[in-house]
Amino acid sequence: MSGKIAGAVVFALVASAVHAAESFPTRPIRVVVAAAAGGGSDFVGRTVSQKVSDTIGIPFVIDNRGGAAGAVGADIVARSEPDGHTVMVIFANFSTFPSLGRKLPFDVLKDFAPVTNLAEGPLILVVNPATPVKSVAELVQFAKTRPGGLNYAAPGIGSMGHLAAELFRLVTKVPMQQVAYKGGGPAVIALLGGEVQLYFSTPPAALAQVKAGRLRALAVTGEKRSPIAPELPTIAESGIAGYAVTGWFGVFAAARTPPRLIESLSRLYREAAQQPDVSARLSNEGLEAVGNTPAEFGKQLRRDIDKWARVIKEADIRIE
């Protein structure tokens, strides 16, 4: 092959690659939501994906694959073709997978490429109004003087609600026992019925009951107050220094997806999450739009993996 022909071939290949990047995506995007329909991951995934779809004119098809706390959906994406046309939306408990002691068909760090953190928000510490406390400090004191301590609801072993409570127990030395339920709905019902005294709930599930006077909110778990309930202090503000738990909703693709496609996906999702109408819808559910870069989200994931590994080990939490 002559030098001119070889040069022409190389130029054509480069031009083709550039064109492919510029025209991405070229067909519908499959959005595997690693949760059942109707939950937080489904809401965030649908809301932001629909905005991207409306903007670029390419369908984003939601595929709900709940099961095993998100592991079922994650396995599908880990095995998917790494061409950028399959992504996953999953909740922050993804960062606990490496530490819970169960066998998984994938590696959280090796088999996935972080795309962006779409949105995040705190949990809300709520108690049954029959529990005679109106602040975190009063809750800690009450628990230490109550025979047997307190019972807290957990929407599944290894869930953010479970881990938030265990972190609280470890930091405060408050005697508390877990009562596990099959999700957030049953956990709230149990709290309303007095089966347990407290629960670390997602904002949408808790605030409706708080406004109706059926539950009492004490604090939020984030590093700062929540716009949806600005009157509530953080747990750190309430005297538990260093306590912070934030739940995020992230987008991932298969690990071997080319970086240029990861960046394209990230840009599309970042821009969509920051649109005023999308940001407002997220805010109404107690969430804050984020939209960080793949590198930033990757660092956030690693920090959370390390943080929850310490909590899970100290609290001896395992899913067999």
N, C-alpha and C positions, 0 to 999 in steps of 0.2 A: 504494500500500500504506500503510495507516494505521500510526501509530507503534506501536500496541499489537501489530499483526500482525507488523510488522518486528522488534519486540523479541522476540516469540515465536519467530520464525524463527531469529534469532540465538541465542537460548537453546537451541533444539532442536539447532542445529548444534554449539554448544559442548558440550552434554550428550552428543551422539553421539560427539564426538571424545574426551571424557573416558572414556566407556564403552568405546570402542575401545581406548584405551590400557590401561584396567584389565583388559580381557579378552584382551589380547595375550599369546601368539599364539592365533589362532583356528583354525589348521589345522597340520598337520605342518610342521616346520622341515627344510629341506634343508640338510645340512651337507656342503659340498664340501670334502673333504680333498685338498689339493693335493699328493698323494703316493700312491704305490702302497700297497696293503694290507700290513700287517705291520710297517711302519716306526714311527719315533718319533711322527711327526705323526698317524698312524692310531691309535696307542695312546692318545695324549693326547686326541685329538678324540673317540674312542669312549668313553673312560672318563668324561670330564667331561660330554659331551653326554647319555650314558645317565643320569647322575645328575640332570641337569636334567629330562629326560623323566620319570623316575620321580617326581620331586617335583611336577611340575605336571600330569602325566597327558596330555601331548601328545607324540606320536612325534617323535623327532629322527632323520631318515633319513640315514645316512652314504652319501655318494657319492664314492668314490675316483676322483680324476682326476689321476693322475700324468703326468709328461712335462714336458720343458724346465725341469727344476729347480723346478717349481711354477707355471710360467707358464701352462700349459694350464688348470689349475683356476682360477687367478686371473682369466683372461680370461672364464671362464664367470660368475664372480661379478660382475665389473665390468659385464657386460652384463645381469645379472639384474634383475628387477623390484624397485625399491627399497621393498619393503613389509615388510622385516624377516623374511621367511620363507625367505630364502636367506642363509647365512653361509659363510665360508671359514675353515678351519684350515690354517695354513701355518707353516713353519719360518722361523728368523731370516734365512736367506739371501735372503728377500724384500727385505730392506733393501739388498742388493747389486745388485738389478736395475737401478737407474738408472745404475750406473757401469760396467757390463760391456761396453758398446759394441754390444749387439745391439738390433735393432728389436723393439719390443713394441707390441701393439695397445692398451695401456692405460698410464696414468700412475700410479705407485705412490702418490703423494700426492694427486692430484686425483680418482682414480676409486674410492677406497676410504675407508670410514669405520672407524677403529680402534674395536674393541669392548672387548677386554681381552687382556692377556697371561695365558694360563692357567697356564703353568709354564715354568721355565727351569732350566738346569743347565750345568755346565762340560763341556769336553772333557777327555780324559785323555791326557797325553803318555806313550806307551809305546814301548819299544824291544825289539828282538830280544835275548834273553839272551846271544847270542854277541857283542853289542856291549859292550865292556868299560867300561861306565859305570853308576854307581848313583845319580847325581844330575844335576840340570840343569847345575851348574857343571862337572862332569866331562864331560858331553856337549858343552858348548861348547868346552872345551879339546881334547877328542878330535877334534872336527870340524875345528878350526883346524890340527891337526897331521897330519891324514889327507890324503894326496894325493888331490885331486879332491873333497874334502869328503864329505858324506853324501847319500844318496838318501832322500827321504821319500815315503810313499804319500799320494795325494790322491784322495778318492772323487768325482771330477768337478771340472772347472774352475769356480771360483767358489763351491764348497761351503765350509761352515764349516771343515772339516778342511783344505782347501787354503789358505784365508785365514789360519787360525790359524798354519799353518806359515810362510807368507810374512811375517806380522807378526813372528814369532819370528826369521826370517832377517834382516829389516830392522833389528830392534832390537839383535840380538846381533852382527850382521855375520858370522854363521857361514856358511861356504860350503855350500849345500844345493841339490840339484836335485830338481825334482818328477818323480814317476812317476805318471801318471794311471791310475786304474782306474774301472770302471763301477759304483761304489758302495762302501759300507762293507765289505760281506762280502768281495769280492775284495781290498780293500785289506788287511784283516786276514790273509787267506790269504797274500798276498804277503809281509807282514811275518813271519809264521810260517815261511815258506819261505826267508827270508834274501834275498829280492830287493831289499828296502829295509831301512834301519836304524831308521827311526822312523815314527811315525804319530800324528796327533792324532785320537783316536777318541772316539766317543760312549761313555759309561760302560757300557751293557749289553753292547756288542760286545767291549769290552776286558777288563772285570773278570773274566769267566768264564775267559778265557785267562790272566789274571794269577794267579788263584787256583789254576789248574792248573799253574802254573810254566812255561807256554809263552811268556809275555811278561813283561817287567819294567816296572812303572809308576814313573815318575819324579816326576810332579807333575800338578796339575789347573790348568786355564786360567782359572778364575773369580777373582773378587775375594776370595772366602773359601773355606775348605776345604769339601769336599763331605761331607754326612752319611753317604753311602754308602761313603766311603773317607777317614775323618777323619785317618788316619795320613799321608796324602799332603799335602805342602806345596803351596801355590800356586806358580806360576812366579814371581810377584812376590816371594814369600817366599824363593825360591831365588836371589835376587840380580838378577833382571831387572825392575828397578823400572818400574812403570806398565803392565806387560803384563797384559791381562785380555781374555778372550774368553768370552762367555756365549751359549749358544744358547737361544732362546725359542720357544715355540709360541703363536702369536697367533690371535685371532679377528677377522675383518673382515667388513663388509657393504658393499653398494654405496654409493657416496658420497652419493647423493640420498636415502638412507633418513632419514626424519624423526628428529630428535634424541631425541624421547621414546621411539621404538622402539629406538634405539641404547642408550639408558640402560636400558630394560627388559631387553634382551638382556644387557647388561653385568652388571646386577644378578643375573640368573639364573645366569650363568656364574660370576661372582665367588663367589656363595654356594655353588655346587656345588663349585668347586675347593677351597674352604676346609673342606669337610666332612671329619671325621677319617678316614673310610674311603677317600675319594678321595685325600686328602693322603698317606695311608699307601701306597696303590698307586703314586702318583707317586714317593714317596721310595724305594720298593723298586727303581725304575729309575734312581736317581741324579738325580731331578728334584725341584725345590722348587715347591710350589703358590704362585702369585702372586696373580692376581685383582686387577689395578689398574683404575682408572677409564679411560674413553675418552680423557680429556684427558691423563692420565699416560702411557698407552700411546702416544698420538700423539707426545708429547715423546720417549719412548724410541725410537720408530721414527726420528724425525728425527735424534737423536744418532747412531744406528747408521748411517744413510745417510751422514752426514758423515764418520764414522770410517772406514767401509769405502771411501768414495770416495778418501780420502787414501792408504790402503794399496794399493788397486787401481791408482791412478795411479802411485805410486812403484814398485810391483812390475811395472808395465806388463802387467797381466792383462786379457785381452780374450777374449770369445766372439764369433767372427765368424759 
